[in-house]
Amino acid sequence: MVVMFVDEARIHLTAGDGGAGCSSFRREKHVPKGGPDGGDGGRGGAVVLVAEVQTSTLIDYQFKKHFKATRGTHGKGSRMDGAVGEDLELTVPLGTVIRDDETGRIIADLTHAGQKAVVARGGHGGRGNTHFATPTRRAPAFAELGEPGEERWITLELKLLADAALVGFPSVGKSSLIARMSAARPKIADYPFTTLVPNLGVVKAGEYDYVVADVPGLIEGASEGLGLGHAFLRHIERTAVILHVIDLTGGYDERDPIESIGAIEAELSAHAEDLAARPTILIGNKIDMEGAREASAAVAAWAAERERAYFPVSAATGEGMESMMLAVGEVVRKARLTMEVSTAPYQAVYVYSPPEDEDLSVEMTAPGEFTVHGKHVERMVVMTDMNNDESVGFLQRRLRHAGVEPALLRAGAVDGDSITIGTVSFDFDAEGADEV
């Protein structure tokens, strides 16, 4: 079965809502006035992305775009808490970058097998009425609603994890090289753009083991998105060594081999500046072809003058392959030793914490209309049962304690103005008798 290679996807995730708390009272024989015994609602399930070795493509997210975790169940009497919602785990390949679609912020970069990222957190369960009993309020007849689960659009980008990447113009023989170097069996044909997706191969040369990626042929303007430039160039970003393949015969467009070096390197530098400084080995392919040895001599002189490593080879006959593969292994080893290593502790589970505006703020949206912003106060409102007068009264006191009323007065709100918090609107009363 042939699996389509998909390296980018945009999906919508919704975590489970929290269950509602229960408002109930203890009822037993000979206990005529039992106290509150409502249980809490269960927390909603989270949406978790898991990096898995066996997964190599984002094809699962090409057609299905919406995913939702289960909600927590409601609390019950006798202090019975609701069940926690089940987390929804979605598998992605190693090397997947998760990005918040709205802000563009990178949520997580999953590069280890089993690494997880909680990208949408389940809503908190509402508290049962047992939490609201006080010496002066012994029989609270209200409980909290469950908090809605987080939801967001995210973009998944797969960047291959390879030690070295074969780059060059179309039809220079990259696929033939990776087939000769490893057990990879890419599609090979004698015309441009045969390779449409990256291929990975494990190379064993002497004491060295390393992974090589065959990246589809680049064209001039790839860094600006021409062809599938950006889609292909991002697969080179993680590699320690770049293997720049040159067609010594000039290729289908009879391009000068030395000119082709500068053209490809300009595209790499334009895509990411650090790619130009990455260790690079020049590989002149098709040395067995007519006229190739003269061209190779010119490339060798050009490379020697600039102290660049150069190996003439033939993927067809195997000439020069062994020495080239050993040299690549040594450069990979040195590059990996010198690459910057993160000092941050590895996290098997990463919980995404979106930027939160915890600072209370008030915005005048129109004359006589104000909107209150703040994660904390918005959560208070969304978890309040607006059909229960006692619950609404409790919310009013909480909002006053949180500083909402003084903030509205400072913003110029007067009695009768419309105040919106989250999805709820009410008329402002400076005396605290808000009518919701």
C-alpha positions as CSV (number, residue, x, y, z in Angstrom):
1,M,0.0,0.0,0.0
2,V,1.4,3.4,-1.0
3,V,0.8,6.1,1.6
4,M,0.7,9.7,0.4
5,F,3.4,11.9,2.0
6,V,1.8,15.0,3.6
7,D,4.0,17.3,5.5
8,E,1.6,20.2,6.4
9,A,-1.9,20.2,7.8
10,R,-4.3,22.6,9.5
11,I,-6.7,21.2,12.0
12,H,-9.3,22.4,14.6
13,L,-9.1,21.0,18.1
14,T,-11.7,21.2,20.9
15,A,-11.0,20.0,24.4
16,G,-13.9,18.6,26.5
17,D,-16.1,20.8,28.6
18,G,-16.0,20.5,32.3
19,G,-19.0,18.9,34.0
20,A,-21.4,21.0,36.1
21,G,-21.3,20.9,39.9
22,C,-24.3,19.5,41.7
23,S,-26.6,21.4,44.0
24,S,-28.1,18.9,46.4
25,F,-28.7,18.4,50.1
26,R,-28.2,15.4,52.4
27,R,-31.4,13.5,53.0
28,E,-31.5,10.8,55.5
29,K,-33.9,9.4,58.0
30,H,-33.8,11.4,61.3
31,V,-31.8,14.1,59.6
32,P,-34.4,16.7,58.6
33,K,-32.0,19.5,57.7
34,G,-29.0,17.8,56.1
35,G,-26.4,20.1,54.8
36,P,-25.2,20.5,51.1
37,D,-23.7,17.5,49.6
38,G,-23.4,18.3,45.9
39,G,-20.3,16.8,44.1
40,D,-18.0,18.5,41.7
41,G,-18.1,18.1,37.9
42,G,-15.4,16.2,36.2
43,R,-12.7,18.0,34.2
44,G,-13.0,17.8,30.4
45,G,-10.6,15.7,28.4
46,A,-7.6,17.4,26.8
47,V,-6.4,17.1,23.2
48,V,-2.8,15.7,23.2
49,L,-0.4,15.3,20.2
50,V,2.0,12.4,20.5
51,A,5.2,11.9,18.5
52,E,5.4,8.4,17.1
53,V,8.2,6.6,15.3
54,Q,5.8,4.5,13.2
55,T,4.1,7.6,11.8
56,S,5.8,9.2,8.8
57,T,3.2,11.5,7.3
58,L,0.4,13.9,8.3
59,I,-2.0,12.2,5.9
60,D,-4.5,11.5,8.7
61,Y,-5.1,15.2,9.0
62,Q,-5.5,15.9,5.2
63,F,-9.2,15.2,5.1
64,K,-10.5,15.1,8.6
65,K,-10.0,18.5,10.2
66,H,-12.0,18.6,13.4
67,F,-11.2,16.7,16.6
68,K,-12.9,16.9,19.9
69,A,-12.2,15.3,23.3
70,T,-14.9,14.0,25.6
71,R,-16.5,16.2,28.3
72,G,-16.4,15.6,32.0
73,T,-19.6,14.3,33.6
74,H,-21.7,16.3,36.1
75,G,-21.4,15.9,39.8
76,K,-24.1,14.2,41.8
77,G,-25.5,14.2,45.3
78,S,-23.8,12.5,48.3
79,R,-20.6,14.3,47.3
80,M,-20.2,12.2,44.2
81,D,-17.8,13.9,41.8
82,G,-18.3,13.5,38.0
83,A,-15.9,11.4,36.0
84,V,-13.0,13.1,34.2
85,G,-13.3,13.3,30.4
86,E,-11.0,11.0,28.4
87,D,-8.0,12.7,26.7
88,L,-7.9,12.6,22.9
89,E,-4.4,11.5,21.7
90,L,-3.5,12.2,18.1
91,T,-0.3,10.8,16.7
92,V,2.2,12.8,14.5
93,P,5.6,12.0,13.0
94,L,8.8,12.8,14.8
95,G,9.9,16.3,13.7
96,T,6.4,17.8,13.8
97,V,6.2,21.5,14.6
98,I,2.9,22.6,16.2
99,R,2.0,26.2,15.6
100,D,-1.0,28.2,16.9
101,D,-2.8,29.3,13.7
102,E,-4.1,32.6,15.1
103,T,-0.9,34.0,16.6
104,G,1.7,32.0,14.6
105,R,3.4,31.1,17.9
106,I,5.2,27.7,18.1
107,I,3.4,25.6,20.7
108,A,5.8,22.6,20.6
109,D,8.4,20.9,18.5
110,L,8.1,17.1,18.9
111,T,11.5,15.5,18.2
112,H,11.5,12.6,20.6
113,A,9.5,9.4,20.4
114,G,6.7,9.4,22.9
115,Q,7.0,13.2,23.5
116,K,3.5,14.7,24.0
117,A,2.1,18.2,23.8
118,V,-1.2,19.1,25.4
119,V,-2.4,21.7,22.9
120,A,-6.0,22.2,24.1
121,R,-6.8,21.8,27.8
122,G,-10.1,20.5,29.1
123,G,-12.4,22.8,31.0
124,H,-12.5,22.8,34.8
125,G,-15.4,21.0,36.4
126,G,-17.8,23.2,38.2
127,R,-17.8,23.1,42.0
128,G,-20.7,21.5,43.9
129,N,-22.7,23.5,46.5
130,T,-20.7,22.1,49.3
131,H,-17.9,24.6,48.4
132,F,-20.2,27.6,49.0
133,A,-21.4,26.8,52.5
134,T,-20.4,29.4,55.1
135,P,-21.4,30.1,58.7
136,T,-23.9,32.7,57.3
137,R,-24.9,30.7,54.2
138,R,-25.5,27.2,55.5
139,A,-27.8,26.0,52.6
140,P,-26.4,27.3,49.3
141,A,-28.8,26.3,46.6
142,F,-26.4,26.8,43.7
143,A,-23.4,25.2,42.1
144,E,-21.0,26.2,39.3
145,L,-21.4,25.2,35.7
146,G,-18.5,23.5,33.9
147,E,-15.9,25.5,32.1
148,P,-15.8,25.1,28.3
149,G,-12.8,23.3,26.9
150,E,-10.2,25.3,25.0
151,E,-10.4,25.2,21.2
152,R,-8.1,26.5,18.5
153,W,-6.9,26.0,15.0
154,I,-3.3,24.7,14.8
155,T,-0.9,24.2,11.9
156,L,1.2,21.0,11.8
157,E,4.5,21.2,9.9
158,L,6.7,18.2,9.4
159,K,10.5,18.8,9.2
160,L,12.5,15.7,8.5
161,L,15.0,14.5,11.1
162,A,18.1,13.6,9.1
163,D,21.9,14.0,9.6
164,A,22.5,15.0,6.0
165,A,20.4,16.3,3.1
166,L,21.0,15.8,-0.6
167,V,20.1,19.1,-2.4
168,G,20.5,20.3,-6.0
169,F,18.6,21.0,-9.2
170,P,16.2,18.5,-10.6
171,S,17.6,15.4,-12.3
172,V,21.2,15.8,-10.9
173,G,20.9,12.2,-9.5
174,K,20.0,12.7,-5.9
175,S,17.5,9.8,-5.9
176,S,20.1,7.5,-7.5
177,L,22.6,8.5,-4.9
178,I,20.4,7.8,-1.9
179,A,19.5,4.4,-3.5
180,R,23.2,3.6,-3.9
181,M,24.1,4.9,-0.3
182,S,21.3,3.2,1.6
183,A,18.4,0.7,1.3
184,A,16.0,3.5,0.3
185,R,14.2,2.8,-3.0
186,P,12.9,6.1,-4.4
187,K,11.3,6.5,-7.8
188,I,14.0,7.1,-10.3
189,A,13.5,8.2,-13.9
190,D,15.5,10.2,-16.5
191,Y,13.3,13.4,-16.5
192,P,13.0,16.4,-14.2
193,F,10.9,16.4,-11.0
194,T,10.7,12.6,-10.6
195,T,11.0,13.0,-6.9
196,L,8.0,14.8,-5.5
197,V,8.4,14.0,-1.8
198,P,11.4,13.7,0.5
199,N,13.0,10.2,1.0
200,L,15.0,9.0,4.0
201,G,17.7,6.4,3.9
202,V,20.0,5.0,6.6
203,V,23.7,4.9,5.5
204,K,26.2,2.5,7.0
205,A,29.8,3.3,6.0
206,G,32.7,1.9,8.0
207,E,32.1,2.9,11.6
208,Y,29.5,5.5,10.7
209,D,25.7,5.3,10.7
210,Y,23.7,8.3,9.6
211,V,20.4,9.3,8.0
212,V,20.3,11.0,4.6
213,A,17.3,12.8,3.2
214,D,16.8,13.1,-0.6
215,V,15.0,16.4,-1.0
216,P,13.1,17.1,-4.2
217,G,14.9,19.2,-6.7
218,L,15.0,22.9,-6.2
219,I,14.6,25.6,-8.8
220,E,15.7,29.2,-8.7
221,G,13.2,31.3,-6.7
222,A,12.5,28.3,-4.4
223,S,13.1,30.5,-1.3
224,E,10.4,32.8,-2.5
225,G,8.0,29.9,-2.9
226,L,8.4,29.1,-6.6
227,G,7.7,25.5,-7.3
228,L,7.3,23.9,-3.9
229,G,10.3,25.8,-2.5
230,H,9.2,26.4,1.0
231,A,7.7,23.0,1.4
232,F,11.0,21.4,0.4
233,L,13.4,23.8,2.0
234,R,12.0,23.3,5.5
235,H,13.1,19.7,5.4
236,I,16.8,20.8,5.2
237,E,16.6,23.0,8.3
238,R,17.4,20.3,10.9
239,T,20.2,18.6,9.0
240,A,23.7,18.8,10.3
241,V,25.4,18.5,6.9
242,I,24.3,19.6,3.4
243,L,25.3,17.3,0.5
244,H,25.2,19.6,-2.6
245,V,24.9,17.4,-5.7
246,I,26.1,18.8,-9.1
247,D,25.4,17.2,-12.5
248,L,28.7,17.2,-14.2
249,T,27.1,16.7,-17.6
250,G,25.1,20.0,-17.2
251,G,21.8,18.2,-16.9
252,Y,18.7,18.6,-19.1
253,D,19.1,22.4,-19.2
254,E,22.9,22.2,-19.9
255,R,23.6,24.3,-16.8
256,D,27.3,25.1,-16.0
257,P,28.2,23.0,-12.9
258,I,30.0,25.9,-11.1
259,E,27.2,28.3,-11.8
260,S,24.7,25.8,-10.4
261,I,26.6,25.8,-7.1
262,G,26.1,29.5,-6.6
263,A,22.4,29.4,-7.6
264,I,21.5,26.6,-5.1
265,E,23.5,28.1,-2.3
266,A,21.8,31.5,-2.9
267,E,18.4,29.8,-2.5
268,L,19.5,28.1,0.8
269,S,20.8,31.3,2.2
270,A,17.7,33.2,1.2
271,H,15.5,30.6,3.0
272,A,17.5,30.6,6.3
273,E,20.8,32.5,6.8
274,D,22.3,29.7,9.0
275,L,21.9,27.2,6.1
276,A,24.7,29.0,4.2
277,A,27.1,28.4,7.2
278,R,26.1,24.7,7.5
279,P,28.9,22.2,6.8
280,T,28.6,21.4,3.1
281,I,30.1,18.7,0.9
282,L,30.1,19.1,-2.9
283,I,29.3,15.9,-4.8
284,G,29.9,15.9,-8.6
285,N,27.6,13.1,-9.9
286,K,27.7,11.2,-13.2
287,I,31.5,11.2,-13.4
288,D,31.2,8.1,-15.7
289,M,29.5,10.1,-18.4
290,E,31.2,11.6,-21.5
291,G,32.8,14.9,-20.9
292,A,32.1,14.7,-17.1
293,R,35.8,14.4,-16.1
294,E,36.8,17.7,-17.7
295,A,33.9,19.4,-15.9
296,S,34.9,17.7,-12.7
297,A,38.4,19.0,-13.0
298,A,37.1,22.5,-13.2
299,V,34.8,22.0,-10.2
300,A,37.7,20.5,-8.2
301,A,39.9,23.5,-8.9
302,W,37.1,25.9,-7.9
303,A,36.5,23.9,-4.7
304,A,40.2,23.7,-3.8
305,E,40.7,27.4,-4.3
306,R,37.9,28.0,-1.7
307,E,38.9,25.1,0.6
308,R,35.6,23.3,-0.1
309,A,35.3,19.5,0.2
310,Y,34.5,17.9,-3.2
311,F,33.9,14.3,-4.3
312,P,33.4,13.2,-7.9
313,V,31.2,10.0,-8.0
314,S,28.9,7.9,-10.1
315,A,25.7,6.7,-8.6
316,A,25.3,4.4,-11.6
317,T,28.7,2.6,-11.3
318,G,29.6,3.2,-7.7
319,E,32.8,5.0,-8.5
320,G,34.0,7.2,-5.7
321,M,31.0,6.4,-3.5
322,E,32.8,4.7,-0.6
323,S,35.3,7.5,0.1
324,M,32.5,10.1,-0.2
325,M,30.2,8.2,2.2
326,L,33.0,7.8,4.8
327,A,33.8,11.5,4.5
328,V,30.2,12.4,5.0
329,G,30.1,10.2,8.1
330,E,33.1,12.0,9.6
331,V,31.6,15.4,8.9
332,V,28.3,14.4,10.4
333,R,30.0,13.1,13.6
334,K,31.9,16.4,14.0
335,A,28.9,18.5,13.2
336,R,26.7,16.7,15.8
337,L,29.4,17.3,18.4
338,T,29.5,21.0,17.8
339,M,25.8,21.7,17.3
340,E,24.2,23.7,20.1
341,V,22.5,21.4,22.5
342,S,19.5,22.6,24.5
343,T,20.1,22.7,28.3
344,A,16.4,22.6,29.0
345,P,15.2,19.4,30.6
346,Y,13.5,17.0,28.2
347,Q,9.8,16.9,28.8
348,A,7.8,13.8,27.9
349,V,4.6,15.8,28.3
350,Y,4.5,19.5,27.3
351,V,1.5,21.6,28.3
352,Y,0.8,24.5,26.1
353,S,0.0,27.7,28.1
354,P,-1.4,30.3,25.8
355,P,-0.6,33.9,26.6
356,E,-3.2,35.0,29.1
357,D,-4.3,38.5,29.8
358,E,-4.7,38.1,33.5
359,D,-4.7,41.9,34.0
360,L,-8.2,43.2,34.3
361,S,-9.0,45.8,31.6
362,V,-12.1,47.7,30.5
363,E,-12.8,48.8,26.9
364,M,-15.5,51.3,25.8
365,T,-16.8,49.8,22.6
366,A,-19.5,52.4,22.0
367,P,-21.1,55.3,24.0
368,G,-22.7,53.7,27.0
369,E,-21.3,50.2,26.2
370,F,-18.2,48.7,27.9
371,T,-16.5,45.3,27.6
372,V,-14.5,43.8,30.5
373,H,-11.5,41.7,29.6
374,G,-9.6,39.3,31.8
375,K,-9.3,35.5,31.8
376,H,-10.1,35.2,35.5
377,V,-13.4,37.2,35.5
378,E,-14.5,35.7,32.2
379,R,-14.1,32.3,33.7
380,M,-16.2,33.4,36.7
381,V,-19.0,34.5,34.4
382,V,-19.0,31.4,32.1
383,M,-19.2,29.1,35.1
384,T,-22.2,30.9,36.6
385,D,-25.8,29.7,36.3
386,M,-27.5,32.9,35.2
387,N,-30.9,31.3,35.8
388,N,-30.3,31.0,39.5
389,D,-30.7,34.3,41.5
390,E,-28.5,33.1,44.4
391,S,-25.7,32.1,41.9
392,V,-25.9,35.5,40.2
393,G,-25.7,37.3,43.5
394,F,-22.6,35.3,44.4
395,L,-21.1,36.3,41.0
396,Q,-21.8,39.9,41.7
397,R,-19.9,39.8,45.0
398,R,-17.0,37.9,43.3
399,L,-16.7,40.5,40.5
400,R,-16.8,43.4,43.0
401,H,-14.0,41.7,45.0
402,A,-12.0,41.2,41.8
403,G,-12.1,44.9,41.2
404,V,-14.5,45.0,38.2
405,E,-16.7,47.7,39.6
406,P,-13.9,50.2,40.4
407,A,-12.4,49.6,37.0
408,L,-15.7,50.4,35.3
409,L,-16.0,53.6,37.3
410,R,-12.5,54.7,36.3
411,A,-13.4,54.0,32.7
412,G,-16.4,56.3,32.9
413,A,-19.2,53.8,33.3
414,V,-22.4,55.2,34.9
415,D,-25.7,53.6,36.0
416,G,-27.6,52.0,33.2
417,D,-24.6,51.5,30.9
418,S,-24.4,48.1,29.2
419,I,-21.5,45.9,30.5
420,T,-20.3,42.8,28.7
421,I,-18.1,40.1,30.2
422,G,-17.5,37.1,28.0
423,T,-20.9,36.2,26.5
424,V,-23.0,37.8,29.2
425,S,-24.3,41.4,29.3
426,F,-25.9,43.3,32.1
427,D,-26.8,46.9,33.2
428,F,-24.3,48.7,35.4
429,D,-25.4,49.7,38.9
430,A,-22.8,51.5,40.9
431,E,-24.5,50.4,44.1
432,G,-23.7,46.8,43.3
433,A,-27.3,45.8,42.6
434,D,-26.5,44.7,39.0
435,E,-29.4,43.4,37.0
436,V,-28.1,40.5,35.0
